[in-house]
């Protein structure tokens, strides 16, 4: 098998594995939260069972909705899978390296979120419009913070390519503990919670109209389209946690030309890191409450300020090295 065939194989394998495992990751977070709250919980396979159940039901559409409502689940799911394919997860080199740029990744995820916002507006319902309005407010603060945070990490590597950033950290692992990187990690951790609709930004387990954001936009969906939306949300969580792990702790990730044991080590390393991050999210949600809606922009604005400080810190350190 030549290099091109191998890279395509790993690209497909990476996207398929993340798509298959991500529902269990979401179920694990819920199970950890249930256990810490003194409840038995539904088990880590509940999200997968729900998705399978949705695929067996019929789809419905609100009266007056257009093609935007019908096509959004496919766009949302497709962008999530594409993001999973181009993100360096367990192999540091893929055929998509040319396109694995931080601006491309943020743009792909932004496209999926915007399509969901348009679907919420297309329903013409009060819940859909309310959720879309709230999500747009969050999106306006989240996307710049993601760009600035990853840009801060990219400064020592002199490249916005995600693979180049990961390779640079593999060569110089102590860069992960520089002040700019630590600040970028703090800012990115906050926006990951916002992008994946977790506490304290949003509560995925509630349907109260005064608090829900993401759930309000998908309230009118049912059947296979709802299954795609739920599945895509789980994949996006896996992408963000993998990105968070590999941008700041890239140990264990394999090179494309590595041996089969190296690939297994890469899979084991990213699995442990993502499980640890997921467990941390599940445990933290037990001890934190959802913020009031008007407090959310303040938190996200603070994360943006932290990301700007991270960029300044990275530039200062780079100048000091010279």
C-alpha positions as CSV (number, residue, x, y, z in Angstrom):
1,X,0.0,0.0,0.0
2,X,1.5,3.3,-1.1
3,X,1.5,6.6,1.0
4,X,-1.6,8.1,-0.7
5,X,-3.7,5.0,-0.1
6,X,-2.5,4.8,3.5
7,X,-3.4,8.4,4.2
8,X,-6.9,7.9,2.8
9,X,-7.3,4.8,4.8
10,X,-6.4,6.5,8.1
11,X,-8.6,9.5,7.3
12,X,-11.6,7.2,6.8
13,X,-10.7,5.1,9.8
14,X,-10.3,8.1,12.1
15,X,-13.7,9.6,11.1
16,X,-15.5,6.2,11.4
17,X,-14.0,5.4,14.8
18,X,-14.9,8.7,16.3
19,X,-18.4,8.5,14.9
20,X,-18.8,5.1,16.5
21,X,-17.3,5.9,19.8
22,X,-18.6,9.4,20.4
23,X,-22.1,8.3,21.6
24,X,-20.5,6.2,24.3
25,X,-18.4,9.2,25.3
26,X,-21.6,11.2,25.8
27,X,-23.2,8.3,27.7
28,X,-20.1,8.0,29.9
29,X,-20.4,11.7,30.9
30,X,-24.0,11.2,31.8
31,X,-23.2,8.0,33.7
32,X,-20.5,9.7,35.8
33,X,-22.8,12.5,36.6
34,X,-25.5,10.1,37.7
35,X,-23.2,8.1,39.9
36,X,-21.9,11.2,41.7
37,X,-25.4,12.4,42.3
38,X,-26.3,9.0,43.9
39,X,-28.3,7.7,41.0
40,X,-27.8,4.5,39.0
41,X,-28.0,6.1,35.6
42,X,-29.1,4.7,32.3
43,X,-25.6,3.3,31.3
44,X,-23.0,4.5,28.8
45,X,-24.9,2.9,25.9
46,X,-28.1,4.9,26.4
47,X,-27.2,7.6,23.8
48,X,-26.4,4.9,21.2
49,X,-29.7,3.2,22.0
50,X,-31.6,6.5,21.7
51,X,-30.0,7.2,18.3
52,X,-30.9,3.7,17.1
53,X,-34.5,4.1,18.3
54,X,-34.8,7.5,16.5
55,X,-33.7,5.9,13.2
56,X,-36.7,3.5,13.5
57,X,-39.3,6.2,13.8
58,X,-40.9,8.5,11.2
59,X,-39.7,12.0,10.5
60,X,-42.1,15.0,10.8
61,X,-41.8,18.6,9.7
62,X,-43.7,21.7,10.9
63,X,-46.3,23.2,8.6
64,X,-44.7,25.9,6.5
65,X,-41.1,24.8,7.0
66,X,-38.8,24.8,3.9
67,X,-35.9,22.8,2.6
68,X,-33.7,24.5,5.2
69,X,-35.4,22.5,8.0
70,X,-35.1,19.2,6.0
71,X,-31.5,19.6,4.9
72,X,-30.0,20.9,8.2
73,X,-29.5,17.4,9.8
74,X,-27.5,16.3,6.9
75,X,-25.4,19.5,6.9
76,X,-24.9,19.3,10.6
77,X,-23.9,15.7,10.5
78,X,-21.7,16.1,7.5
79,X,-19.7,19.0,8.9
80,X,-19.2,17.0,12.2
81,X,-17.8,14.0,10.3
82,X,-15.6,16.3,8.1
83,X,-14.2,18.0,11.2
84,X,-13.5,14.5,12.7
85,X,-11.6,13.6,9.5
86,X,-9.3,16.6,9.2
87,X,-8.5,16.9,12.9
88,X,-5.2,15.1,14.0
89,X,-6.5,12.6,16.5
90,X,-4.4,9.5,16.7
91,X,-2.2,10.0,13.6
92,X,-0.2,13.2,13.1
93,X,-0.2,13.2,9.3
94,X,-3.1,12.7,7.0
95,X,-4.0,13.4,3.3
96,X,-6.0,16.3,4.6
97,X,-3.0,18.0,6.1
98,X,-3.3,20.7,3.5
99,X,-6.8,21.5,4.7
100,X,-6.3,20.8,8.4
101,X,-6.0,24.5,9.1
102,X,-7.5,26.1,12.2
103,X,-9.4,28.6,10.1
104,X,-10.8,25.7,8.0
105,X,-11.8,23.7,11.0
106,X,-13.5,26.6,12.7
107,X,-15.3,27.5,9.5
108,X,-16.6,23.9,9.1
109,X,-17.9,23.8,12.6
110,X,-19.4,27.3,12.2
111,X,-21.2,26.1,9.1
112,X,-22.9,23.3,11.0
113,X,-24.0,25.6,13.8
114,X,-25.3,28.3,11.4
115,X,-27.4,25.6,9.6
116,X,-28.9,24.6,12.9
117,X,-29.7,28.2,13.8
118,X,-31.4,28.7,10.4
119,X,-33.4,25.5,11.0
120,X,-34.6,26.8,14.3
121,X,-35.8,30.0,12.6
122,X,-37.3,28.1,9.7
123,X,-39.8,26.3,12.0
124,X,-41.5,29.6,12.8
125,X,-42.1,28.5,16.4
126,X,-41.4,30.5,19.5
127,X,-39.0,27.9,20.9
128,X,-37.0,27.6,17.6
129,X,-36.6,31.4,17.3
130,X,-35.7,31.7,21.0
131,X,-33.0,29.0,20.8
132,X,-31.6,30.4,17.5
133,X,-31.3,33.9,19.0
134,X,-29.5,32.6,22.1
135,X,-27.2,30.4,20.0
136,X,-26.3,33.3,17.8
137,X,-25.3,35.4,20.8
138,X,-23.1,32.6,22.0
139,X,-21.7,31.9,18.6
140,X,-20.6,35.5,18.1
141,X,-18.3,35.2,21.2
142,X,-17.3,31.6,20.9
143,X,-15.9,31.5,17.3
144,X,-13.4,34.4,17.8
145,X,-12.2,32.8,21.1
146,X,-11.5,29.5,19.4
147,X,-9.5,31.2,16.7
148,X,-7.5,33.3,19.1
149,X,-6.8,30.3,21.4
150,X,-5.5,28.0,18.7
151,X,-3.7,31.0,17.1
152,X,-1.8,31.5,20.4
153,X,-0.8,27.8,20.4
154,X,0.3,28.1,16.7
155,X,2.7,31.0,17.2
156,X,5.7,28.9,18.3
157,X,5.1,26.6,15.4
158,X,4.8,29.5,12.9
159,X,1.9,27.8,11.2
160,X,-1.9,27.7,11.6
161,X,-1.9,24.1,10.3
162,X,-3.2,21.8,13.1
163,X,-0.8,19.0,12.2
164,X,2.2,21.3,12.2
165,X,1.1,22.6,15.7
166,X,0.9,19.0,17.0
167,X,4.2,18.1,15.5
168,X,5.8,21.2,17.0
169,X,4.6,20.2,20.5
170,X,5.8,16.7,20.0
171,X,9.3,18.0,19.3
172,X,9.2,20.6,22.1
173,X,6.7,19.2,24.7
174,X,7.6,21.8,27.3
175,X,5.9,24.4,25.1
176,X,2.6,23.1,26.3
177,X,3.3,24.6,29.7
178,X,4.2,28.1,28.6
179,X,2.0,30.9,29.9
180,X,0.5,31.6,26.5
181,X,-0.5,27.9,26.1
182,X,-1.9,27.7,29.6
183,X,-4.1,30.7,29.0
184,X,-5.2,29.4,25.6
185,X,-6.1,26.1,27.3
186,X,-8.3,27.9,29.9
187,X,-10.1,30.0,27.2
188,X,-10.6,27.0,24.9
189,X,-12.0,24.9,27.7
190,X,-14.7,27.4,28.4
191,X,-15.8,27.7,24.7
192,X,-15.7,23.9,24.3
193,X,-18.4,23.8,27.0
194,X,-20.4,26.4,25.1
195,X,-20.0,24.7,21.7
196,X,-21.1,21.3,23.1
197,X,-24.0,22.7,25.1
198,X,-22.7,21.7,28.5
199,X,-23.0,23.3,32.0
200,X,-22.7,26.1,33.0
201,X,-23.6,27.4,29.6
202,X,-26.5,25.1,28.7
203,X,-28.1,22.1,30.3
204,X,-28.6,19.2,27.8
205,X,-30.9,17.3,30.2
206,X,-33.6,20.0,30.6
207,X,-36.5,21.1,28.4
208,X,-37.4,24.2,30.4
209,X,-38.1,27.0,28.0
210,X,-36.4,29.5,30.2
211,X,-33.1,27.7,30.1
212,X,-32.7,25.6,26.9
213,X,-30.6,26.7,24.0
214,X,-29.5,23.8,21.8
215,X,-32.6,21.7,22.6
216,X,-34.9,24.6,21.6
217,X,-33.6,24.5,18.0
218,X,-34.1,20.7,17.6
219,X,-37.4,20.5,19.4
220,X,-39.4,20.1,16.2
221,X,-37.2,17.2,14.8
222,X,-38.1,13.5,15.1
223,X,-37.1,10.2,13.6
224,X,-33.9,9.8,11.5
225,X,-33.3,13.5,11.3
226,X,-33.3,13.8,15.1
227,X,-30.9,10.8,15.2
228,X,-28.5,12.6,12.9
229,X,-28.6,15.7,15.0
230,X,-28.0,13.9,18.2
231,X,-25.2,11.8,16.6
232,X,-23.5,14.9,15.2
233,X,-23.6,16.6,18.6
234,X,-21.8,13.6,20.1
235,X,-19.2,13.6,17.3
236,X,-18.6,17.4,17.8
237,X,-18.0,16.7,21.5
238,X,-15.4,14.1,20.5
239,X,-13.7,16.4,18.0
240,X,-13.5,19.3,20.5
241,X,-12.1,17.0,23.3
242,X,-9.6,15.4,20.9
243,X,-8.5,18.8,19.7
244,X,-8.2,20.0,23.3
245,X,-6.1,17.0,24.3
246,X,-3.7,17.0,21.3
247,X,-3.1,20.7,21.1
248,X,-1.9,20.8,24.7
249,X,-0.9,17.2,25.6
250,X,0.0,15.6,22.2
251,X,1.9,12.6,23.8
252,X,1.3,9.2,22.2
253,X,0.1,10.4,18.8
254,X,1.6,8.3,16.0
255,X,3.3,9.3,12.8
256,X,1.7,8.1,9.6
257,X,4.7,5.9,8.7
258,X,4.8,4.3,12.1
259,X,4.3,0.7,12.8
260,X,1.1,-1.0,13.8
261,X,2.0,-0.9,17.6
262,X,2.6,2.9,17.2
263,X,-0.9,3.2,15.8
264,X,-2.3,1.2,18.7
265,X,-0.4,3.4,21.2
266,X,-1.9,6.5,19.5
267,X,-5.4,5.1,19.8
268,X,-4.8,4.1,23.4
269,X,-3.3,7.6,24.2
270,X,-6.2,9.6,22.7
271,X,-8.7,7.3,24.3
272,X,-7.3,7.8,27.8
273,X,-7.0,11.6,27.3
274,X,-10.6,12.0,26.0
275,X,-12.0,9.7,28.7
276,X,-10.2,11.8,31.3
277,X,-11.6,15.1,29.8
278,X,-15.0,13.6,29.6
279,X,-14.9,12.3,33.1
280,X,-13.8,15.8,34.3
281,X,-16.8,17.4,32.5
282,X,-19.2,14.9,34.1
283,X,-17.8,15.4,37.5
284,X,-17.7,19.2,37.2
285,X,-21.3,19.3,36.2
286,X,-22.3,17.9,39.5
287,X,-20.9,20.8,41.4
288,X,-21.7,23.7,39.1
289,X,-25.0,25.3,38.3
290,X,-26.2,26.7,35.1
291,X,-25.5,30.4,34.7
292,X,-28.4,32.8,34.2
293,X,-28.7,33.6,30.5
294,X,-27.5,37.2,30.8
295,X,-24.4,36.0,32.6
296,X,-23.3,33.7,29.8
297,X,-22.1,36.5,27.5
298,X,-20.0,37.8,30.4
299,X,-18.3,34.5,30.8
300,X,-17.7,34.1,27.1
301,X,-16.4,37.6,26.8
302,X,-14.0,36.8,29.7
303,X,-12.8,33.8,27.8
304,X,-12.1,36.0,24.8
305,X,-10.0,38.3,26.9
306,X,-8.1,35.3,28.2
307,X,-7.4,34.2,24.6
308,X,-6.2,37.6,23.6
309,X,-3.8,37.5,26.6
310,X,-2.7,34.1,25.5
311,X,-1.8,35.5,22.0
312,X,0.2,38.3,23.7
313,X,2.0,35.9,26.0
314,X,2.9,33.6,23.1
315,X,4.3,36.6,21.1
316,X,6.3,37.7,24.1
317,X,7.8,34.3,24.7
318,X,8.6,33.9,21.0
319,X,10.4,37.2,21.0
320,X,12.3,36.2,24.1
321,X,13.5,33.0,22.5
322,X,14.9,35.0,19.6
